[in-house]
Amino acid sequence: MVGSSAHSALFLCAFLQLFPLPGGQVPNCQEVRTVFQSLHPGSKWVPETPVSGSDLQVCQTKGPTCCSKKMEERYQVAARSNMESGLQVVSAQLKRLIIQNAAIFQEAFDLVLRHGRNSTLAMLKSEFPSLAGGAQSLVGQLFLDMSLYILGSDSTVDHMVAVLYGRLFPLAYRRILGGSVSSVSEECVRGAWKDSGAFGPYPKLMMTRLSRSLLATRVFLQALNLGIEVVNTTDHLRPSRDCSRALLRLWYCPHCQGMLGPPACRGFCQAVMQGCLGGAAEVQPHWSSYVDGLGKLAGSMRAEKDMEAVVLRLPSMIRLALKHAVNSRSRLSTLVSGMCGHTPQRASRSVRSPPPQPPAVSAARNAQPSSSDSDETLAGLRREFISNLRGFSFFYSGLGEALCSREPAPANHSLCWNGQEMTDRFPGPGLKRLHPSSESRNNKPPEPIISQIIDKLKHINQVSCVSVFLVCVCVCVCVCVCA
């Protein structure tokens, strides 16, 4: 028995001489065993003593190793999982910023529309009580259509406004303009408002302002939702086979040599991440354009292009349109009777002619004070959001660095892992620095998921450019020239 033990000891000594470790150290497999079993409880693949490792494919060493082939396979799975969870961690703040603001803006837009609808109904009840009941559904439909348009419906703003005034005119004709109830056709009266100029310039003015402000709002929301899609897609980047092997070498091959504490060298980590995330560099210019274009779009949404300011002025604009019709009631009664009936109708004496109104544009502009630019307005919310988003302008170019910085190196370690051995973390001027290895070479075409991200960003950047052009601001990703 004693002879057998002595023979085993001599064999181990001879084995270690065949595979010497740097510094003559023998790996301590007990600590490796503990760490590995924390990842895979109950597994029995960790050798109790160092082995040759001749069957290893990635974590090959010149000396004995604590890893078996099964361990190497499991470590590779863990490395892929680490990468995927790391991407989710580093993108979590950006994703939270966009998701929260998309919800905040959607709620704010809904609130503005509800307030505009209620204010319009209150105005009608106060100034045109005979219209209030009949016009309630018309007003409700207008604001519902605006809400659906912001969310992406195929309707047009011009059509919404035309429908409102087309249905409002027969009601106004009979209830406040003194028109006959029975001698004219409802359908004819509905179409007469345009030819007769019943509401003056206000419907056209309303179309213009709503078209600009609602389009910008619609594109802004679309851009936020697409930003969420892009970051979600980034979260689901999956390491390729080559990347998985490089990650294994980066994070777990040191375990095979019994080294659990020292970190990977920063240059080595960055080289691996560049190889794994090489496609992210192609996303960066499109992402920068997205952030820049969204900021310019938000900046263009001011005054008459600001949905909040325009919607809160709608009650006053509709009131001015109705007063314009009342002022012209005799002319309108004659025109409508000639177009749609046989006998001119006398205007009702119960309706008094209001005083002359100011010019359309100035009256509509002064009808209600402009909303302030405080932080509580939509403009203030947009400004704060864009300011925070600009902090992520270089998100994709900094993705590898962010992943390498997730686990700061312990201050008491002067060595780091360079993919093959431990080396000085801070090489002096005369020492050889780490050169990028094969992990950093990435001449392959971008992964399909990277191409998908780029296509999404290109689309919204183009839409944002068109929107900014339409609200007449000469800034965007593409070249915009305003009339």
Secondary structure, DSSP 8 states (H G I E B T S, - for coil): -HHHHHHHHHHHHHHHHHS--GGG----HHHHHHHHHHHSTT---S-SS-B--TT-SSS--SS-BS--HHHHHHHHHHHHHHHHHHHHHHHHHHHHHHHHHHHHHHHHHHHHHHHHHHHHHHHHHHH-HHHHHHHHHHHHHHHHHHHHHHTT-S--HHHHHHHHHHHHHHHHHHHTS---SSSS-HHHHHHHHHHHTTTTTHHHHHHHHHHHHHHHHHHHHHHHHHHHHHHHHHHT----HHHHHHHHHHHTHHHHTT--SS-B-HHHHHHHHHHHSHHHHHHHHHHHHHHHHHHHHHHH--GGG-HHHHHHHHHHHHHHHHHHHHHTHHHHHHHHHHHH-SS-----TTS--------HHHHHHHSS-----STTSHHHHHHHHHHHHHTTTTTTTTHHHHHHTSS---TT--EEE-SSSEEESS--TTS------GGG---S---HHHHHHHHHHHHHHHHHHHHHHHTT---SSS-----
